[in-house]
Amino acid sequence: MASPSPHDRSRRTEEEDDPVERMISQTGCAELHYAVQECMAERQDWRLCQSHVKTFKDCMMTFQRAKMEQLSKQRPGSAHTAAS
């Protein structure tokens, strides 16, 4: 019987308690993160996975901007934005 891929997200064991996995899941970018991991596992060269890395990075940046915007709206007296 073939052993499961180390990147197979259908099997959940210690990954459920992994704080990095939990954080990435909350961003909405988890599937892109897994795509980067799978590409790197298949190709054994991160340079060949730059399109995957860029897509994941863009997703994370979008999440971070939205989070910062939300936090700035929650702060009392923060009427200005970072662009000012």
C-alpha positions as CSV (number, residue, x, y, z in Angstrom):
1,M,0.0,0.0,0.0
2,A,1.4,3.4,-0.9
3,S,2.1,5.8,1.9
4,P,0.1,9.0,1.9
5,S,1.7,12.2,0.7
6,P,3.2,14.4,3.5
7,H,1.2,17.2,2.0
8,D,-2.2,15.4,2.0
9,R,-4.5,17.7,3.9
10,S,-7.3,15.1,4.1
11,R,-5.5,13.5,7.0
12,R,-5.5,15.5,10.2
13,T,-3.3,14.5,13.1
14,E,-0.9,16.9,14.8
15,E,-1.7,19.5,12.2
16,E,-5.0,20.4,14.0
17,D,-3.0,21.8,16.9
18,D,-0.3,23.5,14.8
19,P,-0.6,27.3,15.4
20,V,0.8,28.2,12.0
21,E,-1.7,26.0,10.2
22,R,-4.5,27.6,12.3
23,M,-3.3,31.1,11.5
24,I,-3.0,30.4,7.8
25,S,-6.5,28.9,7.8
26,Q,-7.9,32.1,9.3
27,T,-6.5,34.1,6.4
28,G,-8.5,32.4,3.7
29,C,-5.1,31.6,2.0
30,A,-4.7,28.0,3.2
31,E,-5.2,26.4,-0.2
32,L,-2.6,28.6,-1.8
33,H,-0.2,27.8,1.0
34,Y,-0.7,24.1,0.4
35,A,-0.2,24.7,-3.4
36,V,3.2,26.2,-2.6
37,Q,4.1,23.2,-0.4
38,E,3.0,20.7,-3.0
39,C,4.9,22.5,-5.8
40,M,8.1,22.6,-3.7
41,A,7.7,18.9,-2.8
42,E,7.2,17.9,-6.5
43,R,9.8,20.1,-8.0
44,Q,12.4,20.1,-5.2
45,D,13.4,23.7,-6.2
46,W,11.6,26.7,-4.7
47,R,12.6,28.9,-7.7
48,L,10.3,26.8,-9.9
49,C,7.4,27.6,-7.7
50,Q,7.5,31.4,-7.8
51,S,4.1,31.8,-9.4
52,H,2.6,29.9,-6.5
53,V,4.6,31.9,-4.0
54,K,3.5,35.2,-5.5
55,T,-0.2,34.2,-5.5
56,F,0.1,33.1,-1.8
57,K,2.0,36.3,-0.9
58,D,-0.7,38.5,-2.7
59,C,-3.4,36.7,-0.7
60,M,-1.7,37.2,2.6
61,M,-1.0,40.9,1.8
62,T,-4.7,41.4,1.0
63,F,-5.6,39.7,4.3
64,Q,-3.2,41.9,6.2
65,R,-4.4,45.1,4.6
66,A,-8.0,44.2,5.4
67,K,-7.1,43.4,9.0
68,M,-5.2,46.6,9.5
69,E,-8.1,48.6,8.0
70,Q,-10.5,46.8,10.3
71,L,-8.3,47.5,13.4
72,S,-7.9,51.2,12.5
73,K,-11.7,51.5,12.3
74,Q,-12.1,50.0,15.8
75,R,-9.6,52.3,17.5
76,P,-11.3,55.3,19.0
77,G,-10.0,58.6,17.6
78,S,-8.3,57.0,14.6
79,A,-9.9,59.1,11.8
80,H,-6.8,59.2,9.7
81,T,-5.4,56.4,7.5
82,A,-1.9,55.1,6.9
83,A,-1.9,56.9,3.5
84,S,-2.2,60.4,5.2
